[in-house]
Amino acid sequence: MSFIDWKYPFFLAAVAVLYWQLPLRGRHWLLLVASYAFYASWDPRFGALLLCSTTVDFFCTLALVGERRPLRHVLLASSTPFAWVSLCHLGSMLAPPDQASSLVAPPLAWVATAALPLLFTLAYPILWRLESNRRRLGFLWLSIGTNLGVLAFFKYFNFFANSLSNALSFSGIQAGWTLPTIILPIAISFYTFQSISYAVDVYKGRSNPARSFVLFAAYLAFFPQLISGPIERVGKFLPQFEIARIWRIDHLHIGLRLLLIGCFKKVVVADSCAILPNYAFDPATPLNWSWALLGSIAFAFQIYGDFSGYTDMAIGSARLLGIELSQNFRFPYLARGPSEFWQRWHITLSSWFRDYVYIPLGGNRHGMTRTLLNLWISMLLAGLWHGAAWNFVLWGAWHAAILSLYRLPGLARMESGGTGWTQHFAVPLMWIWTLIGWVLFRSGDLTAIARWFNGISTMDVTGALPSAGAWAWLSIHVLPLFAWQLACRRHGCESGLIHWPWPVRGVAYTLVIAAIASAAAGEQEFIYFQF
């Protein structure tokens, strides 16, 4: 069930109405059940992995602050993934024959979920026997290792196995292995990073751990931001679950406004713009410079409308429950340089890599060579986080190269505001770098990347040029986005159009709803759901 699914408004409304009628503990249970139901609507089997991360993190972070739980509690909680897989298997036997194959748990799932409670229950008392500092470090790495291990297997196992097989074949050695079929669980990259930041923050004393398993499970699985973020930090996010908030009318006003605008960005802007890059990046399209340019520009607006639209809908959904999520976008295409771009684009991810990878590696504290090395490691990992494919690695490397280039004094001054004529070229120059990056991101493989660069370098005016209608199509669907951004810059995205005169505001909302209704037939899934 996606945010743009017709069932979601009814689901959200039911949860919101019940939420404000319940006491605090009842709200925790409601959010837990609703979040797992929402996640299970994609594939029930994925819930076992989320339960695995939840269980390990809960007990490990309590151990970090010296709180030991009885082994029976550890065994019971760590058995929940196995119980979840068993329910999925039962559901597959009760399901119609055409649905059974998609729900049957493979033997590997049975073995893994059965081994988890045994191994974790054995490791728990062993780590407790260690000296205090070693014990804390052991539980920290048990938490991080479990989360990264699950992520690495499901997202990267086949990628690295295929890469190794290709390397061996290039050397004349034929790899004889058969790779298993591995389904990438939706949202695993997002909740894994949120889990890791939670454990690290508790270890460093920045935050206190949750003492209630239900509270922590609801926090980690919170459905508005579970699938594609924002990636929240425990210090800001968890305390909001611990307070019995009072209903205010602005929860409804702001929440519905952001849901409406987010849906507009997704359905009207992103999905309408998608037609142009889908054509330009199609291998069957004879690509020349004009279509290469139009396709890359259209994709830049498509991915922005898609992801920022999702974020607006996530923030709006959470606001209906009185919970505030972090802003993830701040006019990224107005950035004057790469550092500023990453302070404006996917802010919670870029700040995560800054705080949990770049700074722990040493940041910029050990000279230029070490700084650039730390920067490259961080950006390459950021590229891999987006997907197990070489085009994402190249995308990360491209941004690392730009960030390195802007360490030069002249470009650094341009990014910081510049002086004289250079300040007028900062944003257009960053646009060029960003468009090239989006080409690497959008291309499915290295062949597609080479095809685009060959097309953009072919100044052929005899080929099929984009018609005036194609440019008009892009302009019509992008200009409303600029109008909204202007309103946001003046009054803030939560206020948006509220400062306009009410007749104008009423007309604007009517047009937005009409545009969503007319464009909804061609809706596509959110791009970042694949990560």
C-alpha positions as CSV (number, residue, x, y, z in Angstrom):
1,M,0.0,0.0,0.0
2,S,1.6,3.2,-1.2
3,F,0.8,6.8,-0.3
4,I,-0.8,7.2,-3.7
5,D,-2.9,4.0,-3.3
6,W,-6.6,4.7,-3.0
7,K,-6.7,2.6,0.2
8,Y,-4.1,4.8,2.0
9,P,-6.4,7.8,2.8
10,F,-8.9,5.4,4.5
11,F,-6.1,3.6,6.4
12,L,-4.5,6.9,7.6
13,A,-7.9,8.4,8.6
14,A,-8.8,5.3,10.6
15,V,-5.4,5.3,12.4
16,A,-5.6,9.1,13.1
17,V,-9.1,8.9,14.5
18,L,-8.3,5.9,16.8
19,Y,-4.9,7.4,17.8
20,W,-6.4,10.6,19.3
21,Q,-9.0,8.5,21.3
22,L,-6.4,6.3,23.0
23,P,-4.1,6.8,26.1
24,L,-0.4,6.9,25.6
25,R,0.3,3.1,25.8
26,G,-2.7,2.4,23.6
27,R,-1.2,4.8,21.0
28,H,2.1,2.8,21.0
29,W,0.2,-0.4,20.4
30,L,-1.9,1.2,17.6
31,L,1.2,2.6,15.8
32,L,2.9,-0.8,16.1
33,V,0.0,-2.8,14.7
34,A,-0.7,-0.2,12.0
35,S,2.9,0.1,10.9
36,Y,3.4,-3.7,10.6
37,A,0.1,-4.0,8.8
38,F,1.2,-1.2,6.4
39,Y,4.6,-2.9,5.9
40,A,3.0,-6.4,5.4
41,S,0.8,-5.0,2.7
42,W,3.9,-5.0,0.4
43,D,5.0,-8.6,1.3
44,P,4.3,-10.2,4.7
45,R,7.7,-11.9,4.8
46,F,9.5,-8.6,5.1
47,G,8.2,-8.2,8.6
48,A,10.5,-10.9,9.9
49,L,13.6,-8.9,9.0
50,L,12.2,-5.7,10.6
51,L,11.5,-7.7,13.8
52,C,15.0,-9.1,13.7
53,S,16.6,-5.6,13.7
54,T,14.1,-4.4,16.3
55,T,14.8,-7.3,18.7
56,V,18.6,-7.2,18.5
57,D,18.7,-3.4,18.8
58,F,16.4,-3.3,21.7
59,F,18.3,-5.7,23.9
60,C,21.8,-4.5,22.8
61,T,21.1,-0.8,23.5
62,L,19.7,-1.6,26.9
63,A,22.9,-3.5,27.6
64,L,24.9,-0.4,26.5
65,V,23.5,1.4,29.5
66,G,24.0,-1.5,31.9
67,E,20.4,-2.9,31.9
68,R,20.2,-6.7,31.7
69,R,17.0,-8.5,30.8
70,P,16.2,-12.1,31.8
71,L,17.2,-14.7,29.2
72,R,13.6,-15.8,28.9
73,H,12.7,-12.3,27.6
74,V,15.6,-12.4,25.2
75,L,14.6,-15.8,23.9
76,L,10.9,-14.9,23.6
77,A,11.5,-11.6,21.8
78,S,14.2,-13.0,19.4
79,S,11.8,-15.8,18.5
80,T,9.3,-13.3,17.0
81,P,10.9,-13.4,13.5
82,F,10.5,-17.2,13.4
83,A,6.9,-16.8,14.5
84,W,6.3,-14.3,11.8
85,V,7.8,-16.6,9.1
86,S,5.6,-19.4,10.4
87,L,2.5,-17.2,10.1
88,C,3.5,-16.3,6.5
89,H,3.9,-20.0,5.7
90,L,0.5,-20.7,7.2
91,G,-0.9,-17.8,5.2
92,S,0.6,-19.3,2.0
93,M,-1.2,-22.6,2.6
94,L,-4.5,-20.8,3.1
95,A,-4.0,-18.4,0.2
96,P,-5.3,-19.1,-3.3
97,P,-3.0,-21.2,-5.5
98,D,-1.9,-18.2,-7.6
99,Q,-0.7,-16.4,-4.5
100,A,0.9,-19.2,-2.6
101,S,4.2,-19.2,-4.4
102,S,4.9,-15.5,-3.5
103,L,4.4,-16.2,0.2
104,V,6.1,-19.6,0.8
105,A,9.2,-19.0,2.9
106,P,12.3,-20.7,1.4
107,P,14.3,-23.1,3.7
108,L,16.9,-20.4,4.2
109,A,14.4,-18.2,5.9
110,W,13.4,-21.0,8.2
111,V,17.0,-21.7,9.1
112,A,18.0,-18.1,9.6
113,T,15.0,-17.1,11.8
114,A,15.3,-20.3,13.8
115,A,19.0,-19.7,14.4
116,L,18.5,-16.1,15.5
117,P,16.9,-16.8,18.9
118,L,19.4,-19.5,19.7
119,L,22.5,-17.6,18.7
120,F,21.4,-14.3,20.2
121,T,20.4,-16.0,23.5
122,L,23.8,-17.7,23.7
123,A,25.7,-14.5,22.8
124,Y,23.8,-12.3,25.3
125,P,25.2,-13.9,28.6
126,I,28.7,-14.3,27.1
127,L,29.0,-10.6,26.3
128,W,27.7,-9.8,29.8
129,R,30.7,-11.5,31.3
130,L,33.1,-9.1,29.6
131,E,34.6,-6.1,31.3
132,S,32.4,-3.0,31.1
133,N,34.0,-1.2,28.1
134,R,34.5,-4.4,26.1
135,R,30.9,-5.5,26.9
136,R,29.5,-2.2,25.6
137,L,31.7,-2.3,22.5
138,G,30.6,-6.0,22.0
139,F,26.9,-5.2,22.2
140,L,27.4,-2.2,19.9
141,W,29.0,-4.3,17.2
142,L,26.5,-7.1,17.6
143,S,23.8,-4.6,16.8
144,I,25.6,-2.9,13.9
145,G,26.8,-6.3,12.6
146,T,23.4,-7.8,12.6
147,N,21.8,-4.9,10.8
148,L,24.6,-4.6,8.2
149,G,24.7,-8.3,7.7
150,V,21.1,-8.5,6.9
151,L,21.3,-5.5,4.5
152,A,24.5,-6.9,2.8
153,F,22.9,-10.3,2.2
154,F,19.6,-9.1,0.7
155,K,20.9,-6.1,-1.2
156,Y,24.5,-6.8,-2.2
157,F,25.1,-10.6,-2.2
158,N,24.2,-11.2,-5.8
159,F,25.8,-7.9,-6.9
160,F,29.2,-8.8,-5.5
161,A,28.9,-12.4,-6.5
162,N,28.1,-11.4,-10.1
163,S,31.0,-8.9,-10.1
164,L,33.4,-11.6,-8.9
165,S,32.1,-14.0,-11.5
166,N,32.6,-11.4,-14.3
167,A,36.1,-10.7,-13.0
168,L,37.0,-14.4,-13.0
169,S,35.6,-14.8,-16.5
170,F,37.7,-11.9,-17.7
171,S,40.7,-13.8,-16.3
172,G,39.7,-17.0,-18.1
173,I,38.2,-18.7,-15.0
174,Q,34.6,-19.8,-15.2
175,A,32.7,-19.6,-12.0
176,G,30.4,-22.6,-11.6
177,W,28.1,-21.3,-8.9
178,T,24.4,-20.7,-9.2
179,L,23.2,-17.6,-7.4
180,P,20.1,-17.8,-5.3
181,T,17.0,-15.7,-6.0
182,I,17.0,-12.9,-3.4
183,I,14.1,-10.4,-3.2
184,L,15.2,-7.0,-1.9
185,P,12.9,-6.1,1.0
186,I,11.4,-2.7,0.6
187,A,12.6,0.0,3.1
188,I,15.5,-2.2,4.4
189,S,18.1,0.5,3.6
190,F,16.2,3.2,5.5
191,Y,15.3,1.3,8.7
192,T,18.8,-0.2,8.8
193,F,20.5,3.2,8.9
194,Q,18.0,4.4,11.5
195,S,18.7,1.3,13.6
196,I,22.5,1.9,13.4
197,S,22.3,5.6,14.3
198,Y,20.1,4.6,17.3
199,A,22.7,2.1,18.6
200,V,25.6,4.5,18.1
201,D,23.8,7.5,19.7
202,V,23.0,5.3,22.8
203,Y,26.6,4.0,22.9
204,K,28.0,7.5,22.8
205,G,25.6,8.8,25.5
206,R,23.7,11.2,23.2
207,S,20.4,9.5,23.9
208,N,18.7,7.1,26.3
209,P,17.4,3.8,24.9
210,A,13.7,2.9,24.9
211,R,12.7,0.7,27.9
212,S,9.5,-0.6,26.3
213,F,9.8,-3.1,23.5
214,V,6.4,-2.0,22.0
215,L,7.5,1.7,22.1
216,F,10.8,0.9,20.4
217,A,9.2,-1.3,17.8
218,A,6.6,1.4,17.0
219,Y,9.4,4.0,16.7
220,L,11.5,1.9,14.3
221,A,8.5,0.8,12.1
222,F,6.6,4.1,12.1
223,F,4.7,3.8,8.9
224,P,4.8,7.4,7.5
225,Q,8.6,7.3,7.3
226,L,9.3,3.6,7.2
227,I,9.5,3.0,3.4
228,S,11.6,5.9,2.2
229,G,12.5,8.1,5.2
230,P,13.3,10.7,6.4
231,I,15.9,8.8,8.4
232,E,15.3,10.1,11.9
233,R,17.6,10.4,14.9
234,V,16.6,9.0,18.2
235,G,17.2,12.2,20.1
236,K,14.6,14.1,18.2
237,F,12.2,11.3,17.2
238,L,11.8,8.9,20.1
239,P,10.8,11.5,22.7
240,Q,7.8,12.4,20.5
241,F,6.4,8.9,21.1
242,E,6.8,9.2,24.9
243,I,4.6,12.3,25.2
244,A,0.8,12.2,25.3
245,R,0.3,14.9,22.7
246,I,-2.9,17.0,22.7
247,W,-4.9,17.3,19.5
248,R,-4.7,20.7,17.8
249,I,-6.5,21.9,14.7
250,D,-3.2,22.8,13.0
251,H,-2.3,19.1,13.0
252,L,-5.2,18.6,10.5
253,H,-4.5,21.8,8.5
254,I,-0.8,21.3,8.1
255,G,-1.1,17.5,7.6
256,L,-3.7,17.7,4.9
257,R,-1.9,20.6,3.1
258,L,1.3,18.6,3.0
259,L,-0.4,15.5,1.8
260,L,-2.1,17.4,-1.0
261,I,1.0,19.2,-2.1
262,G,3.1,16.0,-1.9
263,C,0.5,14.1,-4.0
264,F,0.6,17.0,-6.5
265,K,4.4,16.8,-6.8
266,K,4.3,13.1,-7.3
267,V,1.3,12.6,-9.6
268,V,1.3,15.8,-11.6
269,V,5.0,16.8,-11.7
270,A,7.1,13.6,-11.3
271,D,4.9,11.2,-13.2
272,S,4.1,13.6,-16.0
273,C,7.8,14.5,-16.4
274,A,8.7,10.8,-16.4
275,I,7.4,10.4,-20.0
276,L,10.4,12.4,-21.4
277,P,13.3,10.6,-19.6
278,N,11.6,7.2,-20.3
279,Y,11.7,8.0,-24.0
280,A,15.2,9.6,-24.0
281,F,16.8,6.7,-21.9
282,D,15.0,4.0,-23.9
283,P,17.8,2.0,-25.8
284,A,15.5,2.0,-28.9
285,T,15.4,5.8,-29.1
286,P,17.9,7.4,-31.6
287,L,19.5,9.8,-29.1
288,N,21.0,13.1,-30.1
289,W,22.1,16.1,-28.1
290,S,18.7,17.7,-27.8
291,W,16.9,14.6,-26.5
292,A,19.8,13.8,-24.2
293,L,19.5,17.3,-22.7
294,L,15.8,17.3,-22.4
295,G,15.7,13.8,-20.9
296,S,18.3,14.7,-18.3
297,I,16.5,17.9,-17.3
298,A,13.2,16.2,-17.2
299,F,14.6,13.5,-14.9
300,A,16.0,16.1,-12.6
301,F,12.5,17.4,-12.0
302,Q,11.0,13.9,-12.0
303,I,13.2,12.6,-9.2
304,Y,12.8,15.9,-7.2
305,G,9.1,15.9,-7.5
306,D,8.9,12.1,-6.8
307,F,11.1,12.1,-3.6
308,S,10.2,15.5,-2.2
309,G,6.6,14.6,-2.9
310,Y,6.9,11.4,-0.9
311,T,8.7,13.3,1.9
312,D,5.9,15.9,2.1
313,M,3.3,13.1,2.3
314,A,5.3,11.4,5.0
315,I,5.6,14.6,7.0
316,G,1.9,15.3,6.5
317,S,0.8,11.8,7.5
318,A,2.9,12.1,10.7
319,R,1.6,15.5,11.5
320,L,-1.9,14.2,11.5
321,L,-0.7,12.1,14.5
322,G,1.0,15.1,16.1
323,I,4.5,13.9,15.3
324,E,7.0,16.1,13.5
325,L,9.5,14.5,10.9
326,S,12.6,16.1,9.6
327,Q,12.7,18.2,6.5
328,N,14.6,16.3,3.7
329,F,14.7,19.0,1.0
330,R,15.5,22.7,1.0
331,F,15.5,23.9,-2.6
332,P,18.4,21.8,-3.8
333,Y,18.6,23.1,-7.3
334,L,19.4,26.5,-6.0
335,A,22.7,25.2,-4.5
336,R,25.9,27.1,-5.5
337,G,28.1,24.1,-5.0
338,P,28.2,20.4,-4.1
339,S,28.5,20.9,-0.3
340,E,25.5,23.2,-0.4
341,F,23.7,20.7,-2.6
342,W,24.0,17.9,0.0
343,Q,22.8,20.3,2.7
344,R,19.7,20.7,0.6
345,W,19.1,17.3,-1.0
346,H,18.1,14.2,1.0
347,I,19.3,16.0,4.1
348,T,18.8,13.2,6.5
349,L,20.9,10.7,4.5
350,S,23.7,13.2,3.8
351,S,23.8,14.2,7.5
352,W,23.8,10.5,8.4
353,F,26.9,9.8,6.3
354,R,28.5,12.9,7.6
355,D,28.0,12.0,11.3
356,Y,28.4,8.2,11.2
357,V,31.0,7.7,8.4
358,Y,32.9,10.9,7.4
359,I,33.5,12.3,10.9
360,P,34.4,9.0,12.5
361,L,36.9,8.4,9.7
362,G,38.6,11.6,10.7
363,G,36.6,14.2,8.7
364,N,38.8,17.1,7.7
365,R,41.0,17.0,10.8
366,H,44.1,15.2,9.3
367,G,45.2,17.1,6.3
368,M,43.9,17.4,2.7
369,T,44.9,13.9,1.6
370,R,43.1,12.2,4.5
371,T,40.1,14.5,4.1
372,L,39.7,13.6,0.4
373,L,40.1,9.9,1.2
374,N,37.3,10.2,3.9
375,L,35.2,12.1,1.4
376,W,35.6,9.5,-1.3
377,I,34.8,6.6,1.0
378,S,31.7,8.4,2.3
379,M,30.3,9.2,-1.2
380,L,31.1,5.8,-2.7
381,L,29.2,4.2,0.2
382,A,26.4,6.7,-0.4
383,G,26.3,5.6,-4.0
384,L,26.2,1.9,-3.0
385,W,23.5,2.6,-0.5
386,H,21.2,3.7,-3.4
387,G,21.6,0.5,-5.2
388,A,23.7,-2.6,-6.0
389,A,24.8,-1.5,-9.4
390,W,27.9,0.1,-10.9
391,N,26.0,3.2,-12.2
392,F,25.3,4.1,-8.5
393,V,28.9,3.6,-7.6
394,L,29.8,6.0,-10.5
395,W,27.2,8.4,-9.3
396,G,28.8,8.4,-5.8
397,A,32.3,8.8,-7.4
398,W,31.0,11.7,-9.5
399,H,29.8,13.6,-6.5
400,A,33.0,12.7,-4.6
401,A,35.0,14.2,-7.5
402,I,32.9,17.4,-7.5
403,L,33.3,17.8,-3.8
404,S,37.0,17.3,-4.2
405,L,37.2,19.8,-7.0
406,Y,35.4,22.4,-5.0
407,R,38.2,22.3,-2.4
408,L,40.1,24.5,-4.8
409,P,40.1,28.1,-3.6
410,G,38.4,29.6,-6.6
411,L,35.5,27.2,-6.7
412,A,35.2,27.3,-2.9
413,R,34.8,31.1,-3.0
414,M,32.1,30.7,-5.7
415,E,30.2,28.2,-3.5
416,S,30.4,30.5,-0.5
417,G,28.8,33.4,-2.4
418,G,31.6,34.5,-4.7
419,T,32.6,38.0,-5.6
420,G,31.9,39.9,-8.8
421,W,30.8,38.1,-11.9
422,T,31.6,34.6,-10.6
423,Q,28.6,34.6,-8.3
424,H,26.2,34.6,-11.3
425,F,27.7,31.3,-12.6
426,A,27.6,29.3,-9.3
427,V,24.1,27.9,-9.6
428,P,24.2,27.2,-13.4
429,L,27.5,25.5,-13.0
430,M,26.2,23.3,-10.2
431,W,23.2,22.5,-12.4
432,I,25.5,21.1,-15.0
433,W,27.3,18.9,-12.5
434,T,24.0,17.7,-11.0
435,L,22.5,16.8,-14.4
436,I,25.5,14.7,-15.3
437,G,25.1,13.0,-11.9
438,W,21.4,12.3,-12.6
439,V,22.4,10.7,-16.0
440,L,24.6,8.2,-14.1
441,F,21.8,7.7,-11.6
442,R,19.1,7.1,-14.2
443,S,21.1,4.9,-16.6
444,G,20.6,1.3,-15.9
445,D,24.1,0.2,-16.8
446,L,27.4,1.4,-18.2
447,T,26.2,0.9,-21.8
448,A,23.3,3.3,-21.2
449,I,25.7,5.9,-19.7
450,A,28.0,5.7,-22.7
451,R,25.0,6.0,-25.0
452,W,23.9,9.3,-23.3
453,F,27.4,10.8,-23.5
454,N,27.7,9.8,-27.1
455,G,24.3,11.4,-27.8
456,I,25.0,14.7,-26.0
457,S,28.3,15.1,-27.9
458,T,26.6,14.5,-31.2
459,M,25.6,18.0,-32.5
460,D,23.3,16.6,-35.1
461,V,20.5,18.9,-36.1
462,T,19.2,16.5,-38.8
463,G,17.9,14.0,-36.3
464,A,14.6,14.0,-34.5
465,L,14.6,17.0,-32.2
466,P,12.2,17.4,-29.3
467,S,9.2,19.3,-30.5
468,A,8.0,22.5,-29.0
469,G,5.3,20.4,-27.4
470,A,7.8,18.3,-25.5
471,W,9.4,21.4,-24.0
472,A,5.9,22.9,-23.3
473,W,4.9,19.7,-21.6
474,L,7.9,19.9,-19.3
475,S,7.3,23.6,-18.6
476,I,3.6,23.3,-17.9
477,H,4.3,20.6,-15.2
478,V,7.3,22.3,-13.7
479,L,6.1,25.9,-13.4
480,P,3.6,25.1,-10.6
481,L,6.5,23.5,-8.7
482,F,8.4,26.8,-8.9
483,A,5.3,28.7,-7.7
484,W,5.0,26.4,-4.7
485,Q,8.7,26.7,-4.0
486,L,8.4,30.5,-4.1
487,A,5.6,30.3,-1.5
488,C,7.7,28.0,0.6
489,R,10.7,30.3,0.6
490,R,8.6,33.2,1.7
491,H,6.4,31.6,4.4
492,G,7.8,28.0,5.0
493,C,6.6,24.8,3.5
494,E,4.2,24.1,6.3
495,S,2.4,27.4,5.8
496,G,2.8,27.5,2.0
497,L,-0.3,29.1,0.4
498,I,-1.9,30.0,3.8
499,H,-0.8,33.6,3.4
500,W,-2.5,34.0,0.1
501,P,-6.0,35.7,0.0
502,W,-8.6,33.0,0.7
503,P,-10.3,33.3,-2.8
504,V,-6.9,32.8,-4.5
505,R,-6.1,30.0,-2.1
506,G,-9.4,28.3,-2.7
507,V,-8.8,28.5,-6.5
508,A,-5.3,27.1,-6.1
509,Y,-6.4,24.1,-4.0
510,T,-9.2,23.4,-6.5
511,L,-6.8,23.4,-9.4
512,V,-4.3,21.2,-7.4
513,I,-7.1,18.6,-6.7
514,A,-8.3,18.7,-10.3
515,A,-4.8,18.3,-11.6
516,I,-4.2,15.3,-9.3
517,A,-7.5,13.7,-10.4
518,S,-6.8,14.2,-14.1
519,A,-3.2,12.8,-13.9
520,A,-3.8,10.0,-11.5
521,A,-4.4,7.4,-14.2
522,G,-0.8,7.4,-15.2
523,E,0.7,7.2,-11.7
524,Q,4.0,5.3,-11.2
525,E,5.6,3.9,-8.1
526,F,8.0,6.1,-6.1
527,I,11.6,6.0,-7.4
528,Y,13.2,5.6,-3.9
529,F,11.1,2.6,-3.0
530,Q,13.7,0.5,-4.9
531,F,16.4,1.5,-2.4
